Amino acid sequence: MTTTTSSPVSAVRAAAPVAAVAHFGSLLAFETDCWDVHASLSAAAPATPDFVLLDVRSPESFAKGHVPGAVNLPHRKIVEATLAEYAEGTLFVVYCGGPHCNGADKAALRLARLGRPVKKMIGGIEGWKDEGFSLEKND
């Protein structure tokens, strides 16, 4: 008699490919990564990128180091009035401290509730640094 044991990875069967396409395709509609943001900002220079990058951390954290070109708008201050300068269809990409922080999720929810297109930059500022990209600091 042979017994088969499954590993923790295979103990729960993988989703059917059609379900995986729906799931991972959906994730890409909600998220982008540091590499793609960096490539987009680099390709757009000196022109304006096709999105607004929002650093939703505190002004103090922003001053210590942020993604070049990012606008500081703490998630609690995302309201219609603070978005008035941006056209209705503007895509916002939000980030916070990193995987240990849910500020980007809170910001994305606020933006979506205001009817604004939004994606989260997964990894946040820590992911940016992990990729070896430089930060800009306020003097």
Secondary structure, DSSP 8 states (H G I E B T S, - for coil): -------TTTSS----HHHHHHHHHHHHHHEEEHHHHHHHHHHHTTS--SSEEEE-S-HHHHHH-B-TT-EE--GGG-SGGGGTTS-TT--EEEE-S-TT--HHHHHHHHHHHTT--EEEEETHHHHHHHTT---B---
